[in-house]
C-alpha cells in the first residue's frame, strides 16, 4: 500500500457546496477510484487559506489525479471547476506533498 498526499485550492466561500458535492459523489466515480486501487481518500480544509489537503491510500503508485484520461473524471473536474482553482483542462491545481513522517 502506498500513501499519497497533495493539496488543492478551494475558491473563497465555496466550503458548503464543496461538501455537498462530495457528500453526493457519483457512484460511478467512487467505483472507478476503488477499481483503480484507491482504498482510502480523505480531504481536509484549512479554512484560513482555503487550502484542501488530500490523503489517499493506493495500491501501486497511481492515485485519483492519474485518472484524468477517463470520461467520468473529466466530467467531475468540469463539475467542480467553478468552485476550485483549476488548470485549463478543468483538472484541479494540485501540489504533491512529500511524506516526511509516518507512524503505524
Buried (B, 14 or more C-beta within 10 A) or exposed (E): EEEBBBBBBBBEEBBEBBEEBEEEEEEEBEEBBEEBBBEEBEBEBEEEEBBBBBBBBBEEEBBBBBBBEBEBBBBBBEEBBEBBBBEEEBBBEBEEEEEEEEEE
